[in-house]
């Protein structure tokens, strides 16, 4: 059974949920019963409830169950196990339905909650010697807002299903779902702020030579009720930051460290703020990031070398962060350049049905007007919706670098572009020893980006067990170093 053979920690790390296509395949396969080995059942009982996982007894109240269903559907999807009992001492037991038909009430609730049957799938789990069938349900992140039986919308945060209790929270959820977009909001500034800008005049001369700014912008629904929309300002105002402060700039940082979090002490200089219309912002932010990276040198197998990131990756990820962000959140896009990676953080969670697992396969544009109209600019920064990230990943592979890592945070999406080669740590150590007499723990961490001394020690132990390296005599403790085995060197000659 997929996922059951993972530990609770593993499940939390990988999100504990399948991609859309694999779930749909499971829906077609889940009519029967899956036999689960007792060891795997023990792992299920030990799972830690969290953002993607909830365990329920078979006597769970329908209202409580629909709250969990609503929370998963409105957040990032997740899994329900129905048939896991817990006593007063918080000891869990496998106590499922006596017969599959006994779960019909739950299945009917799911069918009513997800009428198209594409947003959930299920399977029955059976363990030899354990009572009953556990109903294992996969719930997808949905495109629309799903309400529980009490008429409220819930969202999953950690191991809790939290109600959205006010109009502001519901509007944030609508934007997160892509039902509404802040780009359509009007802003109380004179329309001349846009109709007389250099940006719109230059754009229309190149794209619509016969167009008049006022008439063209109204036709595109970028001026409503005699006010420009957020999209109008971002695209065609010379300085949209005047009307949209704290939510329409890009900040670029340079941290001289490989640590997980940058600090004021490791900042190379004050953050650089890049403003202007978003077409110019993207171009300027990419150029500034590239210029700062060119001054970064890291330790490689042959000594210090300049970092080399593919331009396509930086361009596509920064473009994505700007045009797909949630402009309703009062924050800027942040580009952080470290010694061993570049981080790009974009305000707003992934929209609609998009998840970290399916982001390279699924398509959705939160800001449809921005995506459509910026594509009309000369040499537009964006490709078709979703294609940019695929280009970014492909460019990293061509340079034999690891894929960018995408994380969804509480109110933002973080893309981590690591300067880590696809080669294993063992390969990098042996490659380094081709040109150096010895290597130590700190050097390996610099080479590989591994943050743990203990992990590096385990790698050294594996290489010694394979007779590839040996400890340098006289160097122990904190000064321990390793060199290629003499036998290994003679074998290579």
C-alpha positions in Angstrom: 0.0 0.0 0.0 1.5 3.3 -1.0 2.5 5.6 1.8 1.7 3.2 4.6 5.2 1.8 4.7 6.6 5.3 5.6 7.2 6.5 9.1 5.2 9.4 10.5 8.1 11.7 10.1 8.6 10.7 6.5 4.9 11.3 5.9 5.2 14.9 7.3 8.2 15.6 5.2 6.7 14.5 1.9 3.4 16.1 2.5 1.6 12.7 2.9 -0.4 13.2 -0.2 -0.3 12.0 -3.8 -0.2 13.9 -7.1 -3.6 14.5 -8.8 -3.0 11.8 -11.5 -2.0 9.1 -9.0 -5.0 9.8 -6.8 -7.3 9.5 -9.8 -5.7 6.2 -10.6 -6.2 5.1 -7.0 -9.9 6.1 -7.3 -10.3 3.5 -10.1 -8.4 0.9 -8.1 -9.8 1.4 -4.6 -13.0 -0.7 -4.9 -11.4 -3.7 -3.2 -9.5 -4.2 0.0 -5.8 -3.6 0.5 -4.1 -6.1 2.8 -1.7 -4.3 5.1 1.2 -6.1 6.9 1.1 -5.8 10.7 4.3 -3.8 10.7 2.9 -1.2 8.3 -0.3 -1.0 10.5 1.9 -0.2 13.5 3.4 2.6 11.6 0.0 3.9 10.8 -0.9 3.8 14.5 2.2 5.8 15.2 1.6 8.5 12.6 1.7 12.0 14.0 -1.4 14.0 13.0 -0.5 17.2 11.2 -1.2 19.5 8.3 -1.7 16.6 5.8 -3.0 13.8 8.1 -5.9 13.2 10.5 -6.9 10.0 12.3 -10.6 9.3 13.3 -12.6 6.6 15.1 -15.5 5.0 13.2 -17.9 6.8 15.7 -16.7 10.2 14.6 -19.6 12.7 14.4 -20.5 13.6 10.8 -20.2 17.3 11.5 -16.7 16.9 12.9 -15.7 14.8 9.9 -17.0 17.4 7.4 -14.9 20.0 9.2 -11.8 18.0 8.5 -12.9 17.4 4.9 -13.5 21.2 4.5 -10.1 22.0 6.0 -8.1 19.7 3.8 -10.0 20.7 0.6 -9.5 24.4 1.4 -5.8 24.1 2.2 -3.4 21.7 0.6 -5.2 18.4 0.6 -4.5 15.5 2.9 -5.4 12.0 4.2 -8.0 10.7 6.6 -7.8 7.3 8.3 -11.3 6.4 9.7 -11.1 3.4 12.0 -8.3 4.3 14.4 -9.5 4.4 18.0 -7.7 6.2 20.8 -8.4 5.5 24.5 -8.0 7.8 27.5 -4.3 7.1 27.8 -4.0 8.2 24.1 -3.1 4.6 23.0 -4.2 3.9 19.5 -5.9 0.7 18.2 -6.9 -0.6 14.8 -10.6 -0.8 15.2 -12.3 -0.5 11.8 -15.7 -1.3 10.3 -17.0 -4.8 10.7 -18.0 -4.8 7.0 -17.4 -2.5 4.1 -21.1 -1.7 3.9 -20.9 -0.2 7.4 -18.9 2.7 5.9 -21.6 3.5 3.3 -22.7 6.5 5.4 -19.3 8.0 5.3 -18.9 7.3 1.6 -22.2 8.9 0.9 -21.0 12.0 2.8 -17.9 12.1 0.7 -20.0 11.8 -2.5 -22.2 14.7 -1.4 -19.3 16.8 -0.3 -17.4 16.1 -3.6 -20.2 15.6 -6.2 -17.8 15.2 -9.1 -15.9 12.4 -7.3 -12.6 13.8 -8.7 -11.5 15.5 -5.4 -11.3 12.4 -3.3 -10.5 8.7 -3.5 -10.5 5.9 -1.0 -9.4 2.4 -0.2 -10.2 -0.1 2.6 -7.3 -1.4 4.6 -7.3 -4.8 6.4 -4.7 -6.2 8.8 -4.6 -9.9 9.6 -5.6 -10.4 13.2 -6.9 -6.9 13.6 -10.7 -6.1 13.8 -12.4 -4.5 10.8 -11.7 -2.4 7.8 -10.1 1.0 8.1 -11.3 3.6 5.5 -8.3 5.4 4.1 -9.4 8.6 2.2 -7.3 11.0 0.0 -8.7 14.5 -0.2 -7.4 16.8 -2.9 -7.0 20.6 -2.7 -10.1 21.9 -4.5 -10.5 24.8 -6.8 -13.5 26.2 -4.9 -14.3 26.8 -1.2 -15.9 23.8 0.5 -18.1 24.3 3.5 -18.6 21.9 6.4 -22.1 20.8 7.5 -22.3 23.8 9.9 -22.1 26.1 6.9 -18.5 27.3 7.8 -15.3 27.1 5.8 -12.3 25.5 7.5 -8.6 25.5 6.7 -6.0 23.1 7.9 -3.2 24.6 10.0 -0.9 22.1 11.6 -3.0 19.4 13.2 -6.1 21.6 13.5 -9.1 22.4 11.4 -9.7 26.1 12.0 -12.9 27.9 11.0 -12.7 31.0 8.8 -14.8 33.3 10.9 -14.9 36.7 9.3 -15.3 38.4 6.0 -11.6 39.3 5.7 -10.6 35.7 6.2 -13.1 34.5 3.6 -11.7 37.1 1.1 -8.2 35.9 1.7 -9.4 32.3 1.2 -11.1 33.3 -2.1 -7.9 34.9 -3.3 -5.9 31.8 -2.3 -8.4 29.7 -4.2 -8.1 32.0 -7.3 -11.9 32.7 -7.1 -11.1 36.4 -6.7 -7.9 38.3 -7.4 -6.6 41.5 -5.8 -5.5 42.6 -9.3 -9.1 43.6 -10.1 -9.4 46.0 -7.1 -9.5 49.7 -7.9 -7.2 52.2 -6.3 -8.1 55.8 -5.3 -5.6 57.6 -7.5 -6.3 59.8 -10.6 -6.4 57.8 -13.9 -3.9 60.2 -15.3 -1.4 58.4 -13.0 -1.5 55.7 -15.7 -2.9 57.3 -18.9 -0.1 59.9 -19.0 2.8 57.5 -17.9 5.8 56.9 -20.1 5.3 53.2 -19.7 1.8 53.1 -21.3 2.8 55.5 -24.1 5.8 53.5 -25.0 3.8 50.3 -24.8 1.0 51.5 -27.0 3.4 52.9 -29.6 5.0 49.5 -29.9 2.0 47.2 -29.5 -1.1 49.2 -30.5 0.1 52.1 -32.6 -3.4 53.5 -33.1 -4.5 53.1 -29.5 -5.2 56.0 -27.1 -4.2 55.2 -23.5 -7.5 56.1 -21.9 -9.7 54.3 -24.4 -7.4 51.2 -24.6 -7.2 50.8 -20.8 -10.9 51.0 -20.4 -11.4 48.4 -23.1 -9.1 46.1 -21.2 -11.2 46.7 -18.0 -8.1 48.2 -16.4 -10.0 51.4 -15.5 -13.3 50.8 -13.6 -15.5 53.5 -12.1 -12.9 56.1 -13.1 -10.2 54.4 -11.1 -7.3 52.3 -12.3 -7.1 48.7 -11.1 -4.2 47.2 -9.2 -3.2 45.3 -12.4 -3.3 48.6 -14.4 -1.0 50.3 -12.0 1.5 47.4 -11.8 1.7 47.1 -15.5 1.5 50.6 -16.8 2.3 53.1 -14.0 5.9 54.4 -14.0 6.0 54.1 -10.2 3.2 51.8 -9.0 4.9 51.8 -5.5 3.5 55.3 -4.9 0.0 54.0 -5.0 0.7 50.4 -3.8 3.4 50.8 -1.1 4.8 47.7 0.7 3.3 45.3 -1.8 4.7 46.0 -5.3 8.6 46.1 -5.1 11.3 43.5 -5.2 14.0 43.5 -2.4 17.4 41.9 -3.1 19.7 40.8 -0.3 23.2 39.4 -0.3 24.2 37.3 2.7 27.8 36.2 3.1 26.9 32.9 4.8 25.7 29.3 4.0 23.5 29.3 7.2 19.8 28.4 6.9 18.8 32.0 7.9 20.6 35.2 7.0 21.2 37.8 9.7 22.0 41.5 9.9 25.6 40.6 10.7 26.0 38.5 7.5 24.4 41.1 5.2 27.0 42.4 2.7 25.1 45.7 2.3 21.7 47.2 2.9 18.9 45.4 0.9 18.4 46.8 -2.6 14.8 47.8 -3.5 13.8 47.5 -7.1 10.8 49.5 -8.2 9.0 50.6 -11.4 6.4 48.7 -13.5 6.6 45.0 -13.1 8.0 44.5 -16.7 11.0 46.6 -15.8 11.2 45.2 -12.2 11.6 41.6 -13.5 14.4 42.7 -15.9 16.2 44.8 -13.3 15.9 42.2 -10.5 17.3 39.4 -12.7 20.2 41.6 -13.9 21.0 42.7 -10.3 20.8 39.1 -9.0 23.2 37.9 -11.8 25.7 40.6 -11.1 25.8 39.9 -7.4 26.1 36.1 -8.0 29.2 36.7 -10.2 31.1 37.9 -7.2 30.4 34.8 -5.1 33.0 32.1 -5.0 32.5 28.7 -3.3 34.7 25.7 -2.6 34.7 23.1 -5.3 36.7 19.9 -6.0 39.4 22.1 -7.6 39.4 24.9 -5.1 37.5 28.2 -5.0 35.3 28.7 -8.1 32.7 31.1 -9.2 29.0 30.1 -8.8 27.3 29.4 -12.1 23.5 29.4 -12.0 21.6 29.1 -15.3 20.2 32.5 -16.3 16.9 30.8 -17.4 16.3 29.5 -13.9 16.8 32.8 -12.2 14.7 34.6 -14.8 11.8 32.2 -14.7 11.6 31.9 -11.0 11.7 35.6 -10.4 9.2 36.2 -13.1 6.9 33.6 -11.5 7.2 35.2 -8.1 6.2 38.6 -9.5 3.3 37.8 -11.8 1.7 35.0 -9.7 2.0 36.5 -6.2 -0.9 37.6 -4.1 -0.9 41.4 -4.3 -3.4 41.5 -1.5 -0.7 40.7 1.0 1.3 43.8 2.1 4.7 42.5 1.4 7.3 42.6 -1.3 9.0 39.8 -3.3 12.3 38.9 -1.7 15.4 37.6 -3.5 18.1 36.4 -1.0 21.5 35.5 -2.4 23.6 33.3 -0.1 27.0 31.7 -0.6 25.5 28.4 -1.7 21.9 29.2 -2.9 19.4 31.8 -4.0 16.0 32.1 -2.3 13.0 33.7 -4.0 10.0 34.3 -1.7 6.7 35.3 -3.2 3.8 36.6 -1.0 0.7 34.3 -1.0 0.1 30.6 -1.0 -0.3 28.5 -4.1 -3.6 29.2 -5.7 -6.7 27.1 -6.5 -5.8 23.4 -6.9 -2.0 23.9 -7.3 0.2 22.1 -4.8 4.0 21.7 -4.4 3.5 18.1 -5.7 1.7 19.1 -9.0 3.0 22.5 -9.7 5.0 21.4 -12.7 2.0 19.6 -14.3 -1.0 21.7 -13.4 -1.9 25.2 -14.7 -3.6 28.1 -13.0 -3.0 31.9 -13.2 -4.0 33.9 -10.0 -3.6 37.2 -11.8 -5.1 36.5 -15.3 -4.9 40.1 -16.5 -1.3 40.6 -15.5 -0.3 37.3 -17.1 -2.2 38.1 -20.3 -1.1 41.7 -20.8 2.6 41.4 -19.7 2.9 38.8 -22.5 2.1 41.6 -25.0 5.3 43.6 -24.1 8.3 43.3 -26.3 10.3 40.1 -25.4 7.8 39.2 -22.7 9.2 37.8 -19.5 6.6 35.0 -19.2 5.9 32.0 -21.2 2.6 30.2 -21.3 1.1 29.6 -17.8 3.2 27.0 -16.0 5.9 26.6 -18.7 8.4 28.9 -17.0 9.0 26.6 -14.0 9.6 23.6 -16.3 12.2 25.7 -18.2 13.8 26.6 -14.8 14.1 22.9 -13.8 15.4 21.8 -17.1 18.1 24.5 -17.1 19.4 23.3 -13.7 19.6 19.7 -15.0 21.7 20.8 -18.0 24.3 22.2 -15.5 24.1 19.0 -13.4 22.6 20.9 -10.5 19.9 19.8 -8.2 16.3 20.8 -8.9 15.0 24.0 -7.2 13.1 23.2 -4.0 9.6 24.7 -3.7 8.1 25.1 -0.2 4.8 26.5 0.8 5.0 28.6 4.0 2.2 30.1 6.1 1.6 33.1 3.8 4.2 32.7 1.0 5.9 30.4 -1.4 9.7 30.0 -1.1 11.8 28.6 -4.0 15.3 27.5 -3.0 17.8 27.4 -5.9 20.7 25.5 -4.5 24.2 25.4 -5.9 24.5 21.7 -5.3 25.7 19.3 -7.9 23.8 16.1 -8.7 26.9 14.1 -7.8 26.7 12.2 -4.4 28.7 13.5 -1.4 30.9 10.4 -1.8 31.7 11.3 -5.4 32.5 14.9 -4.5 34.8 13.7 -1.7 36.8 11.4 -4.0 36.9 14.0 -6.7 38.3 16.5 -4.2 41.0 14.0 -3.1 42.1 13.7 -6.7 43.8 17.1 -6.4 44.2 17.4 -2.6 46.0 15.3 -0.1 43.3 15.3 2.6 39.8 16.4 3.4 38.0 17.2 6.7 34.5 17.5 7.9 34.2 21.2 7.4 35.4 21.0 3.8 32.9 18.3 3.0 30.1 20.5 4.4 31.3 23.4 2.2 31.4 21.2 -0.8 28.1 19.5 -0.4 25.9 22.0 1.5 25.3 19.4 4.2 24.7 21.2 7.4 25.2 18.3 9.9 28.7 17.2 11.1 27.2 13.8 12.1 25.9 13.2 8.6 29.4 13.8 7.1 30.9 11.5 9.7 28.5 8.7 8.5 29.7 9.4 4.9 33.3 9.1 6.0 32.5 5.8 7.7 30.9 4.4 4.6 33.9 5.4 2.4 36.3 3.8 5.0 34.2 0.6 5.1 34.5 0.5 1.3 38.3 1.0 1.6 38.2 4.2 -0.4 39.6 6.5 2.3 41.5 6.3 5.5 42.0 8.6 8.5 45.2 10.7 8.3 47.5 9.4 11.1 48.0 11.8 14.0 44.8 13.8 13.3 41.9 13.0 15.5 39.0 14.7 17.3 38.2 18.1 16.0 41.2 18.1 13.6 40.4 14.7 12.0 41.2 14.5 8.3 41.0 11.7 5.7 42.9 10.8 2.6 42.6 8.2 -0.2 43.7 4.7 0.7 47.0 3.7 -0.7 45.4 0.5 -2.1 42.7 2.6 -3.8 45.3 4.8 -5.4 47.3 1.9 -6.8 44.1 0.3 -8.1 43.4 3.5 -10.1 46.9 3.5 -11.7 
